[in-house]
Amino acid sequence: MKENVYERKVITLKNGLKQEYFLDSSIYIPLTRDGKIFVNEKRFNKLKLNEQRAIIYHERGHLKKTNILFLELSNYFFILLLIGIIFMIEALFLLIIYILSKCFPLMIIFFLGISFFLVGFLGVLTFRWMSEIMCDFNAVKNMGKSSIINALKKAYENKKFELWRDLVAHPPHKLRISIIKELD
Ligand SMILES: [Zn+2]
């Protein structure tokens, strides 16, 4: 398998602190994977320097220990969610086979599935959202509210809605902005 080579850049943050990041034209919103920060060059260059720094401070938040723990926990809940789906599919499958046999205990498997799914879903949501809000706080702490708010508005401009990315993996950006505005 051919490994992609991403161009490396360095940005100077507060107090001369340097942070490396990489360019990936296939992404829309900046993200962190395998301990590295990636941005879309075209979109990132449209931001003002203080907005770029706010974004990088947000992404640096994802590299912190607690944040990594949140994401790991969210992954375990995601497994639960998948188990829930498997249970439900299995129950429906069995239901079709035994539809006439009035095999009632079947419904228990289905409700077990729904329970797994709901607990899993809520767990994913809680830890993912906590992780994102924590990173927003990191950006606010270092760059102030308006930099990250403007960066968020620009990052989501003209972005087509994706269920996973824009509602589960991240809180809706408008909610994030209102939370940031609430900070003193
Ligand atoms: Zn984030």
Residues whose N, C-alpha, C, O or C-beta is under 5 A from the ligand:
A	BS01	ZN	E132 C135
